[in-house]
């Protein structure tokens, strides 16, 4: 049975996926995810549990999987010239396949009629934003043989960070639903800070709308949607959960778990604080270790919001953008729509406390925020 698990930050989604994958006793298992960092995390979790990666389990990034099992076995179906070519991979930024740029700076692109120029670099590396489209076209020409072959090789497919997949990647997911493979996907739509491509295909389902994609574009009942299994945070305290949940009112509120192990030896100081710039050093001196998160341009040991995804810290200091500062005062979510996911990621990295740097006077902030001068930090 195909299944989508909508997870909350800190709910243990990767751990859950690994546990389910390891429970498969018969047949090959594929565990795939978008980023190399998360691929490494998955490998580490398996090795921690089993001391090695079982022979029937294969872990690789989404693009690596597509290149190995989608492109290379069928590439010459599209053009004869590809028959003896070792097709490589090119991670493109934005729209690929530029034909030329005119004197006014307008960019023109190769069309699909020019197959090689459209999909590949001059040295036959396939563009990352078109690799899934290429596979779908091969699949059409082979009467679904590309997808059938994937299903024969991997009866069990597990996809982590599913919210990162977009465009034609979603079409491949839809095709896999109708195959003989069992597909289990785990992700948090609120953490859609990355995207596999900028394709116009299924554009309205960008930014983590995988649930809506399944409901609207896939057959009824082809995939079960589970919003309950991973709706508790094993990382964040109550105050952090409340503020983070407020960013996405359309989703069920995330609450802290009640696990004895997770909540053992919890320090007294927990919550979300507004701290003035002049007070931030004094605030940080009270703790053994604290991590600073910045929207961009972070210099080690500071970390950018997006780059902190998947990590956990005891305490963080968030340096907000101007838009985030305004949101914290008036609560208008439209003001941070384009950066909301990254702010959500930053907020949910800490176990115990978050300090947000803002120079306030008599300003009132949205509920749940405590001004440092009036807090019990001293």
C-alpha positions in Angstrom: 0.0 0.0 0.0 1.3 3.5 -0.9 1.5 5.9 2.0 2.3 9.5 2.6 3.2 10.4 6.2 3.0 14.2 6.9 5.5 14.8 9.7 6.1 17.6 12.1 9.6 19.1 12.7 11.5 17.0 15.2 9.0 14.1 15.1 11.6 11.6 14.0 10.5 11.2 10.3 13.9 9.9 9.0 14.1 7.5 12.0 10.6 6.2 11.3 11.4 5.7 7.6 14.6 3.8 8.4 12.8 1.6 10.9 10.1 0.7 8.4 12.7 0.0 5.7 14.7 -2.3 8.0 11.5 -4.3 8.8 11.3 -5.4 5.2 12.4 -9.0 5.1 11.9 -9.9 1.4 12.7 -8.0 -1.7 15.0 -5.1 -2.5 14.5 -1.8 -0.7 15.3 1.7 -2.1 15.6 4.6 0.3 16.0 7.9 -1.5 16.0 11.6 -0.7 16.9 14.9 -2.4 20.1 16.1 -0.6 23.4 14.3 -0.1 23.4 15.5 3.5 20.2 13.6 4.2 21.5 10.6 2.3 24.4 10.5 4.7 22.1 10.9 7.7 20.0 7.9 6.5 23.1 5.7 6.1 24.3 6.7 9.5 21.0 5.8 11.1 21.0 2.4 9.5 24.6 1.6 10.4 23.9 2.7 14.0 21.1 0.2 14.2 22.6 -2.7 12.2 26.3 -2.0 12.2 26.2 -2.2 8.4 23.7 -1.5 5.5 21.9 -4.8 4.7 22.4 -6.2 1.3 18.8 -5.7 0.2 18.8 -2.0 1.1 20.1 0.6 -1.3 20.4 4.3 -0.3 21.0 7.0 -2.9 19.9 10.5 -3.7 16.8 11.0 -5.9 18.8 12.3 -8.9 21.3 9.4 -8.6 18.4 6.9 -8.7 16.8 8.6 -11.7 20.1 8.7 -13.6 20.9 5.0 -12.9 17.5 3.5 -13.3 15.6 6.0 -15.5 17.9 7.6 -17.9 20.8 5.2 -18.7 18.9 2.0 -19.4 16.6 3.8 -22.0 18.4 6.9 -23.2 18.8 5.8 -26.8 15.0 5.5 -27.1 14.9 9.3 -27.4 17.9 9.7 -29.9 20.1 7.1 -31.6 23.1 9.3 -31.0 22.8 8.5 -27.2 23.2 4.7 -27.8 26.9 4.6 -26.9 27.2 7.8 -24.8 27.9 7.6 -21.0 25.3 10.2 -19.9 26.4 12.2 -16.9 24.5 14.6 -14.6 24.5 18.4 -14.4 23.0 20.2 -11.4 21.4 23.2 -13.1 20.3 26.4 -11.4 17.1 27.9 -12.8 16.0 27.0 -16.3 18.5 25.0 -18.3 19.2 24.8 -22.1 20.0 28.4 -22.9 20.2 28.9 -26.7 21.3 32.5 -26.7 20.8 35.9 -25.0 20.0 38.8 -27.3 21.3 42.4 -27.2 18.4 43.4 -24.9 19.3 40.7 -22.4 16.3 38.5 -23.2 17.1 34.8 -22.9 16.0 32.2 -25.5 16.0 28.5 -24.8 16.2 25.3 -26.9 12.9 23.7 -27.6 12.0 20.0 -27.1 12.3 19.4 -30.9 16.1 19.8 -30.4 16.3 16.9 -28.0 20.0 16.8 -27.3 20.3 20.6 -26.8 17.1 20.7 -24.7 18.0 17.9 -22.3 21.8 17.8 -22.3 25.0 19.8 -22.0 27.5 19.7 -24.9 29.3 16.8 -23.1 26.1 14.8 -22.7 25.3 15.6 -19.0 21.5 15.7 -18.5 20.2 18.8 -16.8 18.8 18.2 -13.3 15.6 20.3 -14.0 14.7 18.0 -17.0 15.9 14.6 -15.9 12.5 13.5 -14.7 10.8 14.8 -17.8 13.2 12.9 -20.0 12.4 9.7 -18.0 8.6 10.3 -18.4 9.1 10.7 -22.2 11.1 7.5 -22.3 8.4 5.8 -20.3 5.7 6.9 -22.8 7.8 5.5 -25.8 8.4 2.2 -24.1 4.8 1.6 -23.0 5.6 2.1 -19.3 8.6 -0.2 -19.3 10.8 2.3 -17.4 8.5 2.4 -14.4 7.9 -1.4 -14.6 11.7 -2.0 -14.5 12.0 0.3 -11.5 9.3 -1.7 -9.7 10.9 -5.0 -10.6 14.2 -3.9 -9.1 12.7 -2.2 -6.0 9.4 -3.7 -4.7 9.7 -1.4 -1.7 10.5 2.4 -2.2 10.9 4.8 0.7 11.2 8.5 0.0 12.4 10.9 2.7 11.9 14.7 2.5 9.1 14.2 -0.1 8.2 17.9 0.2 11.4 18.7 -1.9 10.1 17.0 -5.0 8.5 19.1 -7.7 7.4 19.3 -11.3 8.0 16.1 -13.4 9.3 14.4 -10.3 5.7 14.3 -9.0 4.7 12.6 -12.3 7.2 9.9 -11.6 5.7 9.5 -8.1 2.2 9.2 -9.7 3.4 6.5 -12.1 5.1 4.6 -9.3 1.8 4.6 -7.3 0.3 2.6 -10.2 3.2 0.2 -10.4 3.8 -3.1 -8.4 6.1 -1.2 -5.9 5.0 -0.1 -2.5 5.8 3.6 -2.0 6.2 5.1 1.4 6.9 8.8 1.6 7.7 11.0 4.6 8.0 14.8 4.8 7.1 18.0 6.4 5.5 20.5 3.9 6.4 23.3 6.2 10.1 22.6 5.6 9.9 23.1 1.8 13.1 25.1 1.6 14.6 23.2 -1.3 13.2 22.1 -4.6 14.4 19.6 -7.2 13.5 21.9 -10.1 11.6 25.0 -11.2 9.5 23.2 -13.8 6.0 24.6 -14.8 4.7 21.0 -14.5 2.4 20.7 -11.5 3.4 24.3 -10.6 0.5 24.7 -8.2 1.8 21.9 -6.0 5.2 23.6 -5.3 6.2 24.5 -1.8 5.4 21.1 -0.3 1.8 20.7 -1.5 2.3 16.9 -1.9 -0.9 16.1 0.0 -2.9 18.3 -2.4 -1.2 16.7 -5.4 -2.2 13.2 -4.3 -5.7 14.2 -3.6 -6.2 16.0 -6.9 -4.0 14.3 -9.4 -3.8 10.6 -8.3 -6.5 7.9 -8.3 -8.7 7.8 -5.2 -7.3 5.3 -2.7 -4.0 4.8 -4.5 -2.2 6.4 -1.6 -3.1 6.6 2.1 -2.4 10.0 3.8 -1.3 9.8 7.4 -1.2 13.0 9.4 -1.3 11.5 12.9 1.6 9.1 13.3 4.3 11.8 13.4 2.5 14.8 14.7 4.5 15.2 18.0 7.9 16.8 18.3 10.6 14.9 20.2 12.8 18.0 20.0 11.0 21.2 20.7 9.5 22.5 23.9 5.9 23.7 24.1 6.6 27.4 23.5 8.6 26.7 20.3 5.9 24.3 19.0 3.2 27.0 19.5 5.1 29.7 17.7 6.1 27.4 14.8 2.6 26.0 14.4 1.3 29.5 14.1 3.2 29.9 10.8 1.1 27.2 9.2 -2.5 27.3 10.7 -3.7 25.1 7.8 -1.9 22.1 9.4 -2.7 20.4 12.7 -0.9 22.0 15.6 2.4 20.3 16.5 2.7 19.5 20.2 5.7 18.4 22.2 5.9 14.6 22.9 5.5 13.3 26.4 8.3 10.6 26.1 10.1 10.1 29.4 13.4 9.8 27.6 13.0 13.0 25.6 11.8 15.1 28.5 14.3 13.8 31.1 16.7 16.3 32.7 15.1 19.3 30.9 16.6 22.6 32.1 14.4 25.2 33.8 14.8 27.8 31.1 12.6 27.1 28.0 10.7 29.2 25.6 11.1 31.9 22.9 12.6 35.2 23.8 12.9 38.6 22.2 16.4 40.0 23.0 17.9 43.4 22.2 21.1 43.5 20.2 22.9 45.1 23.1 21.9 42.3 25.4 22.5 39.3 23.1 26.1 38.7 24.3 25.0 38.8 27.9 22.2 36.4 27.1 24.5 34.0 25.3 27.1 34.0 28.2 24.5 32.3 30.4 24.8 29.1 28.3 27.6 26.7 27.5 26.7 26.4 23.9 24.4 28.4 21.6 24.1 28.5 17.8 23.4 31.6 15.8 21.1 31.3 12.7 21.1 33.8 9.9 18.9 34.1 6.8 22.0 34.3 4.6 25.7 35.0 4.6 26.4 33.1 7.8 30.1 32.6 8.6 31.1 29.6 10.6 30.2 28.8 13.4 27.0 30.6 12.5 24.6 28.7 10.2 22.1 29.9 7.5 18.4 29.1 8.2 18.2 26.7 5.2 21.5 24.9 6.0 20.3 24.1 9.5 17.6 21.9 8.2 17.8 18.4 9.7 20.0 19.6 12.6 19.2 19.9 16.3 20.7 22.3 18.9 20.0 22.9 22.5 19.6 26.6 22.0 19.6 29.0 19.1 19.8 32.7 18.4 17.8 33.8 15.3 18.8 37.0 13.5 15.6 37.9 11.7 15.0 39.7 8.5 13.1 42.9 8.4 10.0 41.0 7.2 10.2 38.5 10.1 10.5 41.3 12.6 7.3 42.9 11.2 5.5 39.5 11.4 6.5 39.1 15.0 4.7 42.4 15.8 1.5 42.1 13.7 1.2 38.4 13.0 0.4 39.0 9.3 1.7 35.8 7.6 1.5 37.3 4.0 4.5 39.4 4.9 6.7 36.4 5.2 5.1 34.1 2.7 8.3 33.7 0.6 10.6 33.1 3.6 8.2 31.4 5.9 9.6 27.9 5.4 13.1 28.9 6.2 12.0 30.7 9.3 10.0 27.7 10.4 13.1 25.5 10.0 15.2 28.0 12.1 12.6 28.1 14.8 12.3 24.3 15.2 16.1 23.6 15.5 16.2 24.2 19.2 15.3 21.8 22.0 15.0 24.3 24.8 15.0 28.0 23.9 15.1 30.4 21.0 16.3 34.0 21.2 15.2 36.3 18.4 17.2 39.5 18.1 15.0 42.6 18.0 15.4 46.1 19.3 12.1 46.8 21.0 10.8 49.6 23.1 7.2 49.4 24.1 6.4 47.2 21.1 4.0 44.3 21.7 4.7 41.0 20.0 2.5 38.1 19.0 1.6 35.6 21.7 4.2 33.3 23.1 7.1 35.7 22.9 8.8 36.9 26.1 10.9 40.1 26.2 14.3 39.3 27.7 14.1 42.1 30.3 10.9 40.7 31.7 11.8 37.1 31.5 13.1 34.8 34.2 16.4 34.4 32.4 18.3 36.5 34.9 
